[in-house]
Amino acid sequence: MHLIVTRSFPPELGGMQNLMWGLSRELSKNFMIKVFADFIEGHKDFDEQCSFTIERVGGIKLLRKYRKAQLINEYIKDNNIEGIIADHWKSLELIKTLKKKYCLIHSKEINHTKGSSINKRVVKVLNSCEKVIANSKYTKNLAVTCGISEDKIIVINPGIDPAEELDKKSLDKVESLLKIKSPRLITVSRFDKRKNHEKIIMALRNLKQIYPDIVYVCIGDGDEEENIKTLVKELDLGNQVMFFKDISTNLKNALIAKSHIFVMPSIIYKKSVEGFGIAYVEAAQYAIPSIGGTDGGAADAIDHEKTGLICDGNSLDEVYSAISSMLENKKYLELGKNAKEYVNKFHWSKIIEEYKNILN
């Protein structure tokens, strides 16, 4: 039996939650597994549908990790456990066992000054693992810089499920919302500084001189939402930018599918960095090419000049040029076709084979 220890799991929504759900579901087809996850309201209905056991741990967040670790340590003593797979180094910090440990790393959570007290904790936990699973080449290089033994690190990109069939009702709704607006840019993400919405909006000011009907669709919410909306007003782009949040998955997918370019030229903001960028891969499933940033792991998700473009998100000129070159002669059509073929390598049916290899 393998234990999966995670702080992020459905029915809570999010990229990490999707990753840990996909991994648990696929591993359960080949191994006996048990998941230890944090308590979340409404989990019972979800848990009852799963083919494996999920133990939820609640309580005050500060004390929860100690209670969770105690439960796991006791479970390991009483059961035949082959290994423990964790979503975060903190999920392993209090686990006392000589059993094989595997830890996923994503970038931001290990990006601490070398020699600092938190860096020492990260290094101690990860160097005690059998394997450290980085979500991209960028994250692997960051881990080595932070002091993790390179021979312990393997790169396995996050997996995705095949694209859901598009709902005609949602597709019709998108056409009624966007009408004649074209070309269409889209970003699906939280409104965080590192996602770099503001550079796209600044580039839009010039792009609308060439493409008066251009539209930029922003799906998400977050701390920077009001600042981004203020910038849109200041630049008089109210007719070019549309905001959506709390929408159905069907409508989100339809908005992506009816767009021309997925734009998220991420940057490093403080210690926050895009370790991979599953959103690029999800867009590619609908034949939508992406523009990603040189900072972070976008290069693992986008094949530069084949399925999209990588540019310096810190440079407004580069962001503008990347969008402009993709729109010219509708280059996005060819890149989108390539992206749809490229994305097959990220399907869980292929990604899980890499996990099976290290667990076996």
C-alpha positions as CSV (number, residue, x, y, z in Angstrom):
1,M,0.0,0.0,0.0
2,H,1.1,3.6,-0.7
3,L,-0.1,6.6,1.3
4,I,-0.8,9.9,-0.4
5,V,-0.5,12.8,2.0
6,T,-1.9,16.1,0.7
7,R,-3.1,19.5,1.9
8,S,-5.0,20.1,-1.4
9,F,-7.7,17.8,-2.5
10,P,-11.2,17.9,-4.0
11,P,-14.0,18.8,-3.6
12,E,-11.9,22.0,-3.0
13,L,-11.2,23.6,-6.4
14,G,-7.7,24.5,-7.8
15,G,-4.8,23.3,-9.8
16,M,-3.1,21.5,-7.0
17,Q,-6.4,19.8,-6.0
18,N,-6.8,18.6,-9.6
19,L,-3.2,17.3,-9.7
20,M,-3.5,15.3,-6.5
21,W,-6.9,14.0,-7.5
22,G,-5.6,12.8,-10.9
23,L,-2.5,11.3,-9.3
24,S,-4.5,9.5,-6.6
25,R,-7.2,8.2,-9.1
26,E,-4.6,6.9,-11.6
27,L,-2.4,5.3,-9.0
28,S,-5.4,3.5,-7.5
29,K,-5.8,1.6,-10.8
30,N,-2.4,0.0,-10.2
31,F,-1.7,0.2,-6.4
32,M,-3.5,0.0,-3.1
33,I,-3.6,3.6,-1.9
34,K,-5.0,5.5,1.0
35,V,-5.2,9.3,1.0
36,F,-4.8,11.6,4.0
37,A,-6.3,14.9,3.2
38,D,-7.4,18.1,4.9
39,F,-11.0,18.4,5.9
40,I,-13.3,20.5,3.6
41,E,-17.0,21.1,3.8
42,G,-19.0,18.8,1.6
43,H,-16.3,16.1,1.3
44,K,-18.5,13.2,2.2
45,D,-20.4,13.0,-1.1
46,F,-17.2,13.3,-3.0
47,D,-15.3,10.7,-0.9
48,E,-18.1,8.1,-1.2
49,Q,-17.6,8.1,-5.0
50,C,-13.9,7.2,-4.8
51,S,-12.5,3.8,-5.3
52,F,-10.0,4.3,-2.5
53,T,-10.1,5.3,1.2
54,I,-9.7,9.0,2.1
55,E,-9.1,10.0,5.7
56,R,-9.9,13.7,6.4
57,V,-8.2,15.7,9.1
58,G,-9.8,18.8,10.5
59,G,-9.2,21.3,13.3
60,I,-7.2,24.6,13.6
61,K,-4.7,24.9,10.7
62,L,-1.8,25.4,13.1
63,L,-2.5,22.2,15.0
64,R,-3.8,20.2,12.0
65,K,-0.4,19.2,10.6
66,Y,0.6,17.8,14.0
67,R,-2.6,15.8,14.3
68,K,-2.3,14.6,10.7
69,A,1.3,13.5,11.2
70,Q,0.4,11.6,14.4
71,L,-2.4,9.8,12.6
72,I,-0.1,8.9,9.7
73,N,2.7,7.8,11.9
74,E,0.4,5.5,13.8
75,Y,-1.1,4.1,10.6
76,I,2.4,3.3,9.2
77,K,3.2,1.3,12.4
78,D,0.1,-0.8,12.1
79,N,0.1,-1.4,8.4
80,N,2.3,-2.7,5.6
81,I,3.2,0.5,3.8
82,E,5.6,0.6,0.8
83,G,5.9,4.3,0.4
84,I,4.5,7.8,1.1
85,I,3.8,10.4,-1.7
86,A,3.3,14.0,-0.6
87,D,2.1,17.1,-2.3
88,H,4.4,19.4,-0.3
89,W,7.6,19.1,1.8
90,K,5.6,20.3,4.9
91,S,3.4,17.3,4.5
92,L,6.4,15.1,5.2
93,E,8.2,17.1,7.8
94,L,6.7,15.4,10.8
95,I,6.4,11.9,9.3
96,K,8.8,9.5,11.2
97,T,9.5,6.5,9.1
98,L,12.2,4.8,7.1
99,K,9.7,3.9,4.4
100,K,10.4,5.3,1.0
101,K,9.1,8.9,0.6
102,Y,8.4,10.8,-2.6
103,C,7.6,14.5,-2.7
104,L,6.2,16.7,-5.4
105,I,7.7,20.1,-5.8
106,H,6.2,23.0,-7.7
107,S,8.6,26.0,-7.3
108,K,7.2,28.7,-5.1
109,E,7.2,26.6,-1.9
110,I,11.0,25.8,-2.2
111,N,12.1,29.3,-3.4
112,H,13.8,30.5,-0.2
113,T,17.2,32.1,0.4
114,K,19.9,29.4,0.6
115,G,21.1,29.0,4.2
116,S,17.9,30.5,5.7
117,S,16.2,28.5,8.4
118,I,13.2,27.6,6.1
119,N,15.6,26.6,3.3
120,K,17.4,24.3,5.8
121,R,14.1,22.7,6.6
122,V,13.2,22.2,3.0
123,V,16.6,20.7,2.2
124,K,16.5,18.3,5.2
125,V,13.0,17.0,4.2
126,L,13.7,16.7,0.4
127,N,17.1,15.1,0.7
128,S,15.6,12.4,2.9
129,C,13.2,11.4,0.1
130,E,13.7,8.5,-2.3
131,K,12.7,10.8,-5.2
132,V,11.8,14.5,-5.5
133,I,9.3,15.0,-8.4
134,A,9.7,18.4,-10.0
135,N,6.8,19.7,-12.2
136,S,9.2,21.2,-14.8
137,K,12.9,21.5,-15.7
138,Y,12.8,25.0,-14.2
139,T,11.6,23.7,-10.9
140,K,14.3,21.0,-10.9
141,N,17.1,23.6,-11.5
142,L,15.6,25.8,-8.8
143,A,15.7,22.8,-6.4
144,V,19.4,22.1,-7.2
145,T,20.2,25.8,-6.6
146,C,18.4,25.6,-3.2
147,G,20.6,22.6,-2.2
148,I,18.6,19.5,-3.1
149,S,20.7,16.6,-4.4
150,E,20.3,16.6,-8.2
151,D,20.4,12.8,-8.4
152,K,17.2,12.6,-6.3
153,I,15.2,14.8,-8.6
154,I,13.1,13.6,-11.5
155,V,10.9,15.8,-13.7
156,I,7.3,14.7,-14.3
157,N,5.0,17.3,-15.7
158,P,1.4,17.5,-14.2
159,G,-1.1,15.3,-16.0
160,I,-4.5,16.3,-17.5
161,D,-7.6,14.5,-18.4
162,P,-8.8,14.6,-22.1
163,A,-10.8,17.7,-22.9
164,E,-14.4,17.6,-22.0
165,E,-16.8,17.7,-25.0
166,L,-17.9,21.3,-25.6
167,D,-21.5,22.1,-24.7
168,K,-23.5,23.7,-27.6
169,K,-25.5,25.9,-25.2
170,S,-22.3,27.3,-23.7
171,L,-20.7,27.8,-27.2
172,D,-23.8,29.7,-28.3
173,K,-23.7,31.8,-25.1
174,V,-20.1,32.8,-25.8
175,E,-20.9,33.9,-29.3
176,S,-23.8,36.0,-27.9
177,L,-21.4,37.5,-25.3
178,L,-18.5,38.2,-27.7
179,K,-20.6,39.0,-30.8
180,I,-18.3,40.3,-33.6
181,K,-15.3,40.9,-31.3
182,S,-12.1,39.5,-32.8
183,P,-9.3,38.7,-32.4
184,R,-9.8,37.2,-29.0
185,L,-7.2,36.9,-26.3
186,I,-7.9,35.0,-23.0
187,T,-6.3,34.4,-19.6
188,V,-7.7,31.9,-17.1
189,S,-5.9,32.4,-13.7
190,R,-6.0,34.1,-10.4
191,F,-5.4,37.8,-10.5
192,D,-1.9,37.8,-9.0
193,K,1.1,40.0,-9.8
194,R,3.1,37.1,-11.3
195,K,0.3,36.3,-13.8
196,N,1.1,39.7,-15.5
197,H,-2.4,40.7,-16.6
198,E,-1.3,44.4,-16.6
199,K,1.3,44.0,-19.3
200,I,-1.3,42.4,-21.6
201,I,-3.7,45.2,-20.9
202,M,-1.0,47.8,-21.6
203,A,-0.1,46.0,-24.9
204,L,-3.9,46.0,-25.7
205,R,-3.9,49.8,-25.8
206,N,-1.7,49.7,-28.9
207,L,-3.2,46.6,-30.4
208,K,-6.6,48.2,-30.5
209,Q,-5.3,50.8,-33.0
210,I,-4.6,47.9,-35.5
211,Y,-7.5,45.6,-34.4
212,P,-10.4,47.9,-33.2
213,D,-12.6,44.9,-32.4
214,I,-10.0,43.0,-30.3
215,V,-11.2,41.6,-27.0
216,Y,-9.3,40.3,-23.9
217,V,-11.3,37.8,-21.7
218,C,-10.1,37.5,-18.1
219,I,-11.5,34.6,-16.1
220,G,-10.7,34.4,-12.4
221,D,-10.5,36.5,-9.2
222,G,-7.8,37.4,-6.7
223,D,-6.0,40.2,-4.9
224,E,-5.1,42.2,-8.0
225,E,-8.6,42.2,-9.4
226,E,-9.5,45.8,-8.5
227,N,-6.1,47.1,-9.6
228,I,-6.5,45.5,-13.0
229,K,-10.0,46.9,-13.4
230,T,-8.7,50.3,-12.5
231,L,-6.0,50.1,-15.1
232,V,-8.6,49.1,-17.7
233,K,-10.5,52.3,-16.9
234,E,-7.4,54.5,-16.9
235,L,-6.5,53.2,-20.4
236,D,-10.1,53.5,-21.7
237,L,-10.2,49.8,-22.6
238,G,-13.7,49.1,-21.1
239,N,-14.9,47.9,-24.5
240,Q,-11.8,45.6,-25.0
241,V,-11.6,43.8,-21.7
242,M,-14.3,41.4,-20.3
243,F,-14.1,39.9,-16.8
244,F,-15.7,36.6,-15.7
245,K,-15.6,34.8,-12.4
246,D,-17.6,32.1,-10.6
247,I,-18.7,30.7,-14.0
248,S,-19.4,27.0,-14.9
249,T,-16.7,24.8,-16.3
250,N,-18.7,24.4,-19.5
251,L,-18.7,28.2,-20.0
252,K,-15.0,28.5,-19.1
253,N,-14.1,25.8,-21.7
254,A,-16.3,27.4,-24.3
255,L,-14.7,30.8,-23.8
256,I,-11.2,29.2,-24.2
257,A,-12.3,27.2,-27.3
258,K,-13.8,30.4,-28.9
259,S,-10.6,32.4,-28.3
260,H,-7.5,32.7,-30.5
261,I,-4.6,33.1,-28.1
262,F,-4.1,32.1,-24.5
263,V,-1.9,34.8,-22.9
264,M,-0.1,34.5,-19.6
265,P,3.5,35.8,-19.8
266,S,4.2,35.2,-16.2
267,I,7.0,36.8,-14.2
268,I,8.8,36.3,-10.9
269,Y,7.1,38.4,-8.2
270,K,9.0,38.3,-4.9
271,K,9.3,34.6,-4.4
272,S,6.3,33.7,-6.4
273,V,6.9,32.0,-9.8
274,E,5.0,29.8,-12.3
275,G,6.5,26.4,-11.8
276,F,4.7,24.9,-14.9
277,G,1.4,26.4,-16.0
278,I,-1.2,23.7,-16.5
279,A,-3.5,26.4,-18.0
280,Y,-1.4,26.5,-21.2
281,V,-1.9,22.8,-21.6
282,E,-5.6,23.0,-21.0
283,A,-5.9,25.7,-23.7
284,A,-3.9,23.6,-26.1
285,Q,-6.5,20.9,-25.9
286,Y,-8.9,23.2,-27.7
287,A,-6.3,24.1,-30.3
288,I,-5.5,27.4,-28.7
289,P,-1.8,28.4,-28.7
290,S,-0.2,30.2,-25.7
291,I,2.1,33.0,-24.9
292,G,4.1,32.3,-21.8
293,G,6.9,34.0,-19.9
294,T,10.6,33.1,-19.8
295,D,10.4,33.2,-16.0
296,G,9.3,29.8,-14.6
297,G,8.4,26.5,-16.2
298,A,6.2,27.6,-19.2
299,A,8.8,26.2,-21.6
300,D,7.8,22.7,-20.4
301,A,4.2,23.4,-21.4
302,I,4.8,25.5,-24.6
303,D,7.1,24.4,-27.5
304,H,8.4,27.8,-28.5
305,E,7.5,28.8,-32.1
306,K,5.6,25.5,-32.6
307,T,2.7,25.5,-30.1
308,G,3.1,29.1,-28.9
309,L,5.6,31.7,-28.0
310,I,7.8,32.3,-24.9
311,C,8.7,35.9,-24.2
312,D,10.1,38.1,-21.4
313,G,7.0,39.1,-19.4
314,N,9.0,41.9,-17.8
315,S,9.3,43.6,-21.2
316,L,6.1,45.3,-22.6
317,D,7.7,45.4,-26.0
318,E,8.2,41.6,-26.0
319,V,4.7,41.0,-24.8
320,Y,3.3,43.3,-27.5
321,S,5.5,41.7,-30.2
322,A,4.6,38.2,-29.2
323,I,0.8,38.9,-29.5
324,S,1.3,40.9,-32.6
325,S,3.3,38.3,-34.4
326,M,0.8,35.6,-33.5
327,L,-2.1,37.7,-34.9
328,E,-0.3,38.5,-38.1
329,N,-1.6,36.4,-40.9
330,K,-3.5,34.4,-38.3
331,K,-0.4,32.5,-37.3
332,Y,-2.3,31.3,-34.2
333,L,-4.2,28.8,-36.4
334,E,-1.1,26.8,-37.3
335,L,0.3,27.1,-33.8
336,G,-3.0,26.0,-32.3
337,K,-3.2,22.9,-34.6
338,N,0.3,21.9,-33.4
339,A,-0.6,22.6,-29.8
340,K,-3.6,20.2,-29.9
341,E,-1.3,17.4,-31.1
342,Y,1.5,18.2,-28.6
343,V,-0.9,18.1,-25.7
344,N,-1.4,14.4,-25.9
345,K,1.9,13.8,-24.0
346,F,0.4,15.4,-20.9
347,H,-2.6,13.0,-20.7
348,W,-2.7,11.1,-17.4
349,S,-2.6,7.8,-19.2
350,K,1.0,8.7,-20.3
351,I,2.1,10.7,-17.2
352,I,1.1,7.9,-14.8
353,E,3.6,5.5,-16.4
354,E,6.4,7.7,-15.2
355,Y,5.1,7.5,-11.6
356,K,4.7,3.7,-11.9
357,N,8.3,3.5,-13.0
358,I,9.7,5.2,-9.9
359,L,7.3,3.4,-7.5
360,N,8.2,0.0,-9.0
